[in-house]
């Protein structure tokens, strides 16, 4: 509790005490003379009254200083100056300094995580000289893009980490960051080309300093035959071959409003609905996606195998050995993914040339737990490639929970709506996938289906019972 030292009224919080002081004669309206601090900066009567309440009223009150109100607008702003202006007691000075030390330690601990292997480290570059707008993550990305040399076949490096208060140059804090290239050769090429380059970000010209990435963390383990990129990203359950996710996880992947609507339509509570989902086995409708010409399929498959993947996943929140997000438009003659984009466009043009997709999601060994594509504005197409076996089908659940589909997308196109819960069945081997989807709000279409059952080559209903409850 916080007690007013003048009238004795107790408040549940500091904000409540401030409101009391503003609205009552105890505070500013009482005409209390603000004491001179001896530095030419007068504390407000409100701050003085609160300090009195702290010293005289509550032993368990955390010190709430009026540093912002009492800080001089002009003149020196050093630590000793501010402390002197506030006329703090020894206990209050110790508390203030302790908080400052904690904040400083927190800033110091914000160091970039070291790469997992020596190979990963060789793909990285250190970029300094970031001031103004360039000292933000968005500005850092813009600086990297603007510093790309003309006619270079390399892909722009991806910003991985930014430290805003990196080092001081002539008394001004300068940020630095780490960026990831696709391989060590590109890192060396871009390091030489970008070092000393002048770019304009946010109306301010800055000179970049680029050097190889160095770390002070423990030794890097030598890369073996397994790519450690598969272990990055969010923790996700790895399904065994042919395994589906837990029914409870499928249900809880829906929005709460959808679960509530489903329970209401059944006349049961949400807890009862969840318990029922755990007990029941669901029927799957097995579908075969639509085939396209062998030449188009082969061209896209070859393009996937030849793809030089980015140094880090474009989606850190998912578990996938490789994850690449591309915009449909080909960005000039230097677009390193132009051939892949053209191959994707040729495949989709055979079945739906008017589909207004603007983005592509391309993955390798994607491990998909039940999820919703909440940023999608329309339905999408999907196709899979590779030597995977014992699973790997695309699975979708109906919004009302009455149906589940299992679609074979190996070199076949499926049309479904990613705004319904979907996942990939557990598999073995290597699986590539391509998803054509819409992100632009201007291309929004309301959801009309979970899976377009008319867009199939074959349809087989699994013979398992629709709902087998375990007693």
N, C-alpha and C positions, 0 to 999 in steps of 0.2 A: 504494500500500500504506500501511497505518496500523500504526505500531510502538508497542508499549507502552514507555514510558520507564523502567519499573522492571525488567522482565524481558527486554525485547528481543523478545518474540514479535510476529510480524507478522500483521495481519488484513487481509482483502480489502476491508473496508468499515468505516464508522464504527459501524454497528450491530453488526458482528462484534466490534469492539474494545470496545464497551460490554458485550456479553455476556461477553467475557473478563474485564473489570474486575469485573463483578458476581459471577462464579463463582470468581475466583482471589484469592489474598492481596494482589494488586496494587491491588485496589479498596477497596470499603467495608469488607470483612471484615478488612482489614489493621490497622484501628484507627488509620489516619492521621488526625491532627488536622486538621480543616478550618480553614484560616486565617481569621482575622477580616479582613473587607474594610475595616474602619474605619467602616462605616456601620451596624453593628448587624445586618447580614444576612450569615450565614455561608454560603459555598458548600459544597455537598456534597463529600465526599471523592471521589466518583465524577467530578464535574465538574472538580475540581482535578487529578485524575490525568489526565483527558483533555486539559486545557489543557497539562499538562506534556508529554504525548505530542506535542501539536501543536508546542510550542516547541522541544523537544529532539530529537524523533525524525524528523519528516518535513517536508522543505522544500516538497514538492509537495502537502501536505494543505490542502484548503480549510478556512478557519476554521469550526469548529463550536462556536458559543458556547452557554453554558448559561443563556441569558437568561430562559427561562420558569422554570427551577428557582431562579434567584437573585433573581428579581424580588420585591420586598417586597410582602406582602399588603396592608399599610396604609401610609399616608404618601404623599408625592409620588412620581409615576411618570414624571417628565420624562425626556428623552433623556439629559441630563447625569447624572441620578441613576442611571439604569440602567448607563450606561457606567462610572461610578465604582464601582458595586457589583461589576462584573465584573473590575475591575482589568485592563483591556485594554491591550495594547501599542499603539504608534502605528500599526503596520501593521494590527493587528486593528481599531482604531477606524476607519481609512480604509475597510477592507473592509466593515465594518458600515454605515457611513454611505453608501457607494456602493449597497449593496443597498436601503437605505431610499429613496435618491433614485430608484432604478429603480422601486420600488413606487409611489412618489408620482407619478412621470411616467406610469406605466401607468394609475393611477386618473384622472389629469387628462386622459389621452387618450381616456377612455371617454365620448365625446360622441355625442349622437344624430346619425345621418346626416341631413343637410338634405333636405327634400323636393325632388323633381326639378323641379317647376314651381311658379309662383306660385299656381296653382289648388290644388295639393296643400297648400301652406302655409296657404291660407285655410281649409282644412278642419280644421286642427289647433288644439288648445288646450294651454296649459301648466298643469299642476296641481301646486301645492306644498302644504306643510303636512303631508306624509306622515311620520308617526312610528310607532314600534312595529310592529305587524303590517302596517300600511298601507305600510310602507317596503319590503315584498316585492312581487314582481310579482303574486302571488295576492291579497295584501291591497289592492294598487292597483286591481285589477279590481273587487274587492268594494266599495271606496270609490266608484268610479265608478257602480256599479250602485245603491248605497244613496243616492247624491246625486241620482239622477234625479228631477225634479219630478213630482208627481202630475198625471195627466191630460195629460201632454205627449205629443204624437204623434211626437216624435223617437226614434230608436233610440239605445240606450246607446253612448257613444263607445268605441272599441277602444283598449286600452293598447298603445302602440307602443314606448316606451322608458322605462326607469326608472334614475335615478342615485341610489343609496342615500346616498352622502355628497355631497349637493348643496350645502347651505349650513348655517351654524350659526345657531341661535336660542337665546339665553341659554345658550350653551355646549353645546348639544345638537345633534348632527347631525340635519338634516332632509332627507328625500328629496324629489325632485321627478320628474315624469314628463311625457311627451307622449302625448296621446290623439288619435285620428283620428275625425272625424265624417263623415257621408255627404256633406255639402256645406257651403258657407260659411254659409248661413242657419242650419242646425242648430248649427254651431259657435258663432255669435253668440248664439243663443237659450240654449244650454246654458252658455255662459260666464257670462252674466248670472245664470242661475238657480242655478248651482253655486257661484259666488264667495261665500265667507263661510258656506256651508252647513256645519252640524255633523252629522257622521255618526259612528256607533260601529262600530269595526272591531277585533275581537279584545278586546272589553271596554274599549277606550279611546276616549274621545270626542276627535275631532280636528276642527279647523276648516280647511276647504279654502281655498286661495288659487288662483283660476283667472284666467288672462289669455290674450291671444292669443299664439300660439307665435312666438318670435323666435329667430334663429340668427345666428351670427357667421361662417358659412362663406361661400364665394364666391357671387356673384350667381346668382339663380335664372333659368333660361331661361324665356322666355315660352312658354306652352302653345300648340302648334299644332293642326292638325287631327287628329293621331294621339294617342291616349291612351297615355301613357307607362306606365300600369299593366301593360301587356302585357309590358314588359321586366323586371319585377321577378320575384323568386323564384329558384329554383334554375335552373342552366343546363340546358337540355334541348335535344335535337336537334329541329330543325324539319324535319318531313318534307315533301317535295315532294308535290304533288297525286297521289294514288293510290299513294304510296310506303309500303312496310312497313319496319319497323326492321331493322337488321342481324340475321341469324340468331344470331350470337354473343351480341348483347345480349339477345335473347329467352331464350336458354338460361341465361345468367348472372343473369337476373332471378329465377330459382327459388332456393329455399334450397339450401344445399350438400348437405343430406341428400337432397333430391329428386334432385339431379344425380347423387350417388353411387349412389342406388338405381337410377336409369335406366341408368347405366353398368354396374352389376353385373348387371342383368337382360339386358344385351346382351353381357356377357362381355368388355368392353373397359375401358380406363382412362378417366379423366375427360378427359385431354388428347386422347385419340383421339376421344372423344365430341364435344368442342368443335370439333376439326378437321373432323369429319364434318358438324356443324351448319353450318359455314361453307361447305362444298362443295355442300350439297344445296339443292334447291328443294322447297318443301313444298306439298302439296295443301291447298286451302281449301274447306271446305264452306260454301256460301253459303246463308244463311237469311234469311227475312223475318219480322220481329217481328209480334206480334199487334196488330191494330188495335182501338181502342176507339171509342166513339161520337164523332161529329164535334163535337157540342156540348161534351163534356168536353175534347176535344183543343184546341178553339178557346179555351175558357176558360183552360186552362193556358198556352197559347201567348201569349194576351193578357196574362196575369199576369206572364209572364217579361219581355215587352217593357216593361211598366210598372214593373218592379222598380227600386227605388232601391238601388243596390248599396252595400255598406259602403265606407268610405274606403280600406281596405286589404284585401288578400286574407286570408281566414280560414285559408288554407294557404300559408304562405310558402315551403314546400319544393317546390311544383309550379309549372309555368309555365302561367299562364292569365290572360287579360285580366281576368276577374272570377271569384272563387271564394267561394261563400257556403255555410256549413254551418248548418243549422237543426235544432232538435229538433222532433219531431212535435207535442208538446203546445203548445196555444195558451196563452200566458202572460198571462192577463187581457185586459181591454179595450184595453190600450195596446200590444198586440203588433202592431208595424208590418208584420209578414209574415204576418198571420193569413189574408188572402185567398189568398196564394200557397200556404200550407199546406193550406187547404181545397181548392184546385184540385188539388193533388197527390193528396190523399186521395180525391177524387172519381174521378180517373182510375184509380187502383189498385183501388178498390173494385169496378170493373166486371169485373176479372179474378180478383182474389184479396182479398176483403174481410177475410179472417182473417190475412193476412200481418202479423206483429208488428213491423213496422219502427218504429224510434224516432228515426231521423235521416234527413236529406235533404242531398245534396250537389248544389248548383246552380251551374253554370259557364257562362261565355261564352268561346268560342274556347279551349277547353282543349286544350293540346298534351300528349299522353299518350305517354310512352315506356313500354316494357314494365315492368310493376310488379305487385306483390301488395298487396292490401288486408289487411295483417296484423292490423288491429284488428277486422275483421269477425268476427261470431259465427255467421253463417248466409249463405245465398245472397242475392242482391239482384235488383232490377229496374232497368232503365235505359230512357230514352227521349230522343230528340234532336229539336230544332226548328231552324228557320232556313232560309236560302237557300243553304247550303253545297252544293258540287258537287265532282265528280271525286274522291270518296272520302268520308271521315267515318264509315265503318262501324266498329262495335265488333268487335274481333278478340280471340279467346281461344285459348290453346294448352292441349291436354290435359296432365294431369300426367305421363303416360308419354311425351309427345312424339310420339305416333302420329297425332294429329289437330290441325287448326287450323280454327276457325270464323270466318266473316266475316258479321256480322249487320247487316242494314239496320234501324236504329232510328229513322229519320225518321218522327215521329208514330206510332211503333209501339213496343210494349213487348217487351223481351227479358228472359228469366230465365236468369241465369248465376251462377256462384259466383266472387266477387272474390278468393277465396283461391287461384285459379289465375291464372297470368300473363295479363294482357290489356293492350290498348293501343287507340288510335284511329288508323285509317289516315289518311295525309295528305290534306288537303282545301283547297279555296279557299272564300272567302265567310265568312259568319257562322254559327257553330254554337253553339246552346244545348244543354245537357244536364241531365237530372234523374236522380238515382240514389236509389232507396229502399233503405236498408240497415239492418242490425241491429248495435248496439254493446253491448247489455246482455248480461252473462254469463248471466243467468237465461234468456235466449232462445236459448242456444247449440244448434245442430244440427250433427251431423257432416256433412262434405262427401260428397254422394252423386253429384254430377255436376259437370262443368266447364261445360257448356251444356245446358240442358233442351231437347232436340230435339223433345220432344212439345209444347212451348209455342211453336209457330210457325204461320204462315199458309201457308208454302211452303218447300220444301227443294230446292236444286239443288246437285249436286256438281260442282265445277269439274273440267274435263277435263284439267288439267295432270297430269303424272306424279307419283306419290307422292313419289319421291325421285330426282332426276336428278343424279348425281354428275359433277362437272367433273374431268376427268383433268388 
